[in-house]
Amino acid sequence: MNILEVIESCLAGVGRHVSSLCEGLAAAGHRVTVAYSPYRADGAFRRFMVDQQDKIRFVPLRVGRKVSPASDLRGVGRLLRLMRREGPFDIVHGHSSKGGAIGRIAGRLSGIPTVYTPNSLIVASPDISRPTAAVYNSIEYVLGRLTTSKMIAVSEDERELFLKLKLVPADGVAVIEQAIHDQDLEGFAEEGDYEDLSVKPLTFGSTIRFEPQKAPGHLITAFVRLAEALPQLPMRLVVAGDGELFAEARKQAEESRMGGKISLLGWRTDIREVLREIDVLVVSSLYESGLTYSTMEAMAARLPIVSTNVFGTKGTLSRIPGNVLVPVGDPAALAEGMRKMATFADPGSLRRELQRIGQANRDYVRANCTQSDITRRTIELYRALR
């Protein structure tokens, strides 16, 4: 097949999702063209372009993040010219709201089947105002009904949201989860140690972007509450990542007077090494579209999870015994969830028992979240639309 992938937000999870999918499609022998916005491409996505430039065609598509009818129509025009030049295409697949809108409009105008993966609808954010949500929902409704052959939800929870908003008919949504590379799964195969807590404190941790959606302040507040409630139990908090709220989070950690119990590591690329230091992953997000990459990596590394009850996690982690889900936006509830993990067994056997929970998480990822399987299912969806 000749496949056109359209993406505006080439950052973090969205960029990683598209990179992995395109790499898998190319490896399966399909011709892949990626139309991307150069304005929002992070280092990881640029490395992907360099690594795959001999296998995948990359075309910059100069569109901005904000809604701008004039600019967006020019983007549609550029995409139509690309499609005439590089086509005929069998499928147009748009990712994120802007890439999805431009890709679907151009695909419909060209008579080509269109696929749309939102990677989290903006209307799912608890911070969005009602008027703004109404505008975005109207746009998604019109595009969903008039230009979309199939929407892809990355979790069953997200699928239910699409249907609740009536963006497409019931048979217009497919669930295809995000995934991690098969080789990455094997890279996390090493079992952890069982050192006594007096030697190595019980370590809660997270790998996040320091931005409002991830609520890093809630994570720090929850840990401080936990440490004050269980002063006799050696514990620490380790968080890897960077972003707009990093300085604020560092100040909060310093003012907590927790001494060396809270470590903000900054941006790290050696995630496997970070996860080897952690006993329990904590997710404090206010909203997500599906199971995040950081959560899947932690599951692959045999870590139990304490998570807010956001899309993806509530539909997955609730089926795996031992993980703990708590209400969204409530640091006290998050602290209570962490307390359940910290008191799951007596200190002498706690670390070993936590890894028993983590093994079930790893088994789930192996069975449901490998990139080879997700690529195969996406190809099957493409073929069904031709």
KAKA-V128360 format. One record per pair of residues at least 6 apart in sequence whose ideal C-beta (glycine too) atoms are under 8 Angstrom apart, sorted by the first residue. I is the first residue (numbers start at 0). J is the second residue. If there is no record, write none. Layout:
i->(I/I)
j->(J/J)
//
This chain:
i->(0/0/0/0/0/0/0/0/1/1/1/1/1/1/1/1/2/2/2/2/2/2/2/2/2/2/3/3/3/3/3/3/3/3/3/3/3/4/4/4/4/4/4/4/4/4/5/5/5/5/5/5/5/5/5/5/5/5/5/5/6/6/6/6/6/6/6/6/6/6/6/7/7/7/7/7/7/7/7/7/7/7/7/8/8/8/8/8/8/8/8/8/9/9/9/9/9/9/9/10/10/10/10/11/11/12/12/12/12/13/13/13/14/14/14/14/14/15/15/15/16/16/16/16/16/17/17/17/18/18/18/19/19/19/19/19/20/20/20/21/21/21/21/22/22/22/23/23/23/23/23/24/24/24/24/25/25/25/25/26/26/27/27/29/31/31/31/32/32/32/32/32/32/32/33/33/33/33/33/34/34/34/34/34/34/35/35/35/35/35/36/36/36/36/36/36/36/36/37/37/38/38/38/39/40/48/48/56/58/58/60/60/60/60/60/61/61/62/62/62/62/62/62/63/64/66/71/71/71/74/75/75/75/75/78/78/78/79/79/79/82/82/82/82/82/86/87/88/88/88/89/89/89/89/90/90/90/90/90/90/90/91/91/91/91/91/91/91/91/91/92/92/92/92/92/92/93/93/93/93/93/93/93/93/93/93/94/94/94/94/95/95/95/96/96/96/96/96/99/99/99/99/100/100/102/102/103/103/103/103/103/104/104/106/106/106/107/107/107/112/112/112/112/112/113/113/113/113/114/114/114/114/114/114/114/114/115/115/115/115/115/115/116/116/116/117/117/117/117/118/118/119/119/119/119/119/120/120/120/120/120/120/120/121/121/121/122/122/122/122/122/123/123/123/123/123/124/124/124/125/125/125/125/126/126/127/136/139/139/140/140/140/143/143/143/143/143/144/144/147/147/147/148/148/149/149/149/149/149/149/150/150/150/150/150/150/151/151/151/151/151/151/152/152/152/152/152/152/152/152/152/153/153/153/153/153/153/153/153/154/154/154/154/154/154/154/154/154/155/155/156/156/156/156/156/157/157/157/157/157/158/158/160/161/161/162/162/173/175/175/175/175/176/176/176/176/176/177/177/177/177/177/177/177/178/178/178/178/178/178/179/179/179/179/179/179/179/179/180/180/181/181/181/183/183/184/184/184/184/186/187/187/187/187/187/187/187/189/190/190/191/191/191/191/191/191/192/192/193/193/193/194/195/195/196/196/196/196/196/197/200/200/200/200/201/201/201/201/201/201/201/201/201/202/202/202/202/202/202/202/202/203/203/203/203/203/203/203/203/203/203/203/203/203/203/204/204/204/204/204/204/204/204/204/204/204/204/205/205/205/205/205/205/205/205/205/205/206/206/206/206/206/206/206/206/206/206/207/207/207/207/207/207/207/207/207/208/208/208/209/209/209/209/209/209/209/209/210/210/210/211/211/212/212/212/212/213/213/213/213/214/214/214/214/214/215/215/215/215/215/215/216/216/216/216/217/217/217/217/217/218/218/218/218/218/219/219/219/219/219/219/220/220/220/221/221/221/221/221/221/221/222/222/222/222/222/222/222/223/223/224/224/224/225/225/225/225/225/226/226/226/228/228/229/229/229/232/232/234/234/235/235/235/235/236/236/236/237/237/237/237/237/238/238/238/238/238/239/239/239/239/239/239/240/240/240/240/241/241/245/245/248/249/252/252/255/264/267/270/270/271/274/274/274/274/274/275/277/277/277/278/278/278/278/279/279/279/279/279/279/279/280/280/280/280/280/280/280/281/281/281/281/281/282/282/282/282/282/282/282/282/282/283/283/284/284/284/284/284/285/285/285/285/286/286/286/287/287/287/287/288/288/289/289/290/290/290/290/291/294/294/294/294/295/295/297/297/298/298/298/298/298/298/299/299/299/299/300/300/301/301/301/301/301/302/302/302/303/303/303/303/303/303/303/303/303/304/304/304/304/304/305/305/305/305/305/305/305/305/306/306/306/306/306/306/307/307/307/307/307/307/308/308/308/308/309/312/313/315/316/316/317/318/319/319/319/319/320/320/321/321/321/321/322/322/323/323/323/323/324/325/325/325/325/326/340/341/343/343/343/344/344/344)
j->(29/30/89/90/378/381/382/385/29/30/32/85/86/87/88/89/24/29/30/31/32/88/89/90/92/381/32/34/81/82/85/88/90/91/92/102/106/17/20/21/31/32/33/34/92/94/33/34/35/60/78/91/92/93/94/98/99/101/102/105/13/14/17/33/34/35/36/93/94/95/98/35/36/39/60/62/64/94/95/96/97/98/101/14/36/39/64/94/95/97/98/118/17/35/36/39/40/41/44/39/40/41/44/41/208/118/177/291/292/94/95/118/40/41/43/44/47/43/44/292/94/116/118/153/177/33/44/94/43/44/47/178/180/370/373/374/373/374/377/31/33/51/55/47/51/55/370/371/373/374/377/31/374/377/378/31/51/54/55/54/374/374/378/378/54/55/56/55/56/57/58/81/85/88/48/55/56/57/58/58/59/60/78/81/102/44/57/58/59/60/59/60/61/62/63/64/97/98/59/61/61/63/64/64/48/55/57/85/81/85/74/77/78/81/101/74/77/70/71/73/74/97/101/70/97/138/97/100/101/101/101/104/105/108/101/102/105/105/108/109/88/91/105/109/111/109/111/106/109/111/111/112/381/385/111/112/113/114/381/384/385/102/103/105/106/109/111/112/113/114/102/113/114/115/116/381/99/100/101/102/103/106/113/114/115/116/102/115/116/118/116/117/118/117/120/121/135/139/115/116/117/142/138/142/113/115/113/115/142/146/147/142/146/112/113/146/113/145/146/148/149/381/384/385/146/147/148/149/147/148/149/150/151/380/381/384/142/143/147/149/150/151/150/151/153/139/150/157/288/153/288/157/286/287/288/310/135/139/157/160/161/164/288/127/132/135/132/135/136/139/164/157/160/286/288/310/212/285/286/285/286/327/328/211/285/135/164/164/166/164/165/166/150/161/166/167/171/166/167/166/167/171/171/384/167/171/172/173/380/384/161/166/167/171/172/173/172/173/174/175/377/380/158/160/161/172/173/174/175/288/289/174/175/176/177/288/289/290/311/174/176/288/289/290/310/311/314/315/174/314/289/310/311/313/314/174/288/289/310/311/172/174/310/167/172/169/172/380/373/376/377/380/289/290/367/368/373/289/290/291/292/295/368/373/295/368/369/370/372/373/292/295/296/299/364/368/369/370/369/370/369/370/371/296/299/299/364/365/369/271/271/274/296/299/300/301/361/275/301/354/275/278/300/301/350/354/199/350/350/351/354/350/346/347/232/233/346/349/350/233/233/234/235/260/232/233/234/235/278/279/341/349/350/234/235/236/237/276/277/278/279/222/225/234/235/236/237/277/278/279/280/281/305/337/340/236/237/238/239/273/274/276/277/278/279/280/281/218/237/238/239/240/280/281/282/283/293/238/239/240/267/270/273/274/293/296/297/213/215/218/238/239/240/242/283/293/240/241/242/215/240/241/242/243/244/245/248/242/243/244/244/285/284/285/286/287/242/283/284/285/283/284/285/307/328/238/240/244/245/248/283/244/247/248/251/283/328/329/330/333/236/238/281/283/333/236/248/251/252/255/261/251/330/334/281/283/330/331/333/334/337/236/257/260/261/281/334/337/255/257/330/331/334/234/334/337/338/341/234/257/260/334/338/338/341/342/341/346/260/341/259/260/261/262/260/261/262/262/264/273/276/277/248/261/262/263/264/264/265/266/267/270/273/264/265/266/267/265/266/263/265/263/263/261/263/261/273/273/293/296/300/280/296/297/300/302/300/297/300/302/302/303/350/353/302/303/304/305/337/340/353/293/294/297/302/303/304/305/304/305/306/333/337/291/293/294/304/305/306/307/309/312/307/333/291/306/307/309/327/307/309/327/328/309/310/327/309/310/311/312/310/311/310/311/311/312/315/368/311/304/306/311/312/364/368/304/360/304/357/360/361/363/364/360/361/364/365/357/361/354/357/358/360/361/353/357/360/321/322/323/340/353/354/356/357/360/312/316/322/323/360/322/323/325/333/336/337/339/340/312/316/322/323/324/325/324/325/326/327/328/333/324/325/326/327/327/324/324/363/322/324/324/363/356/359/360/363/356/359/343/355/356/359/356/360/336/337/339/340/336/332/333/335/336/332/353/349/349/352/353/351/352/353)
//
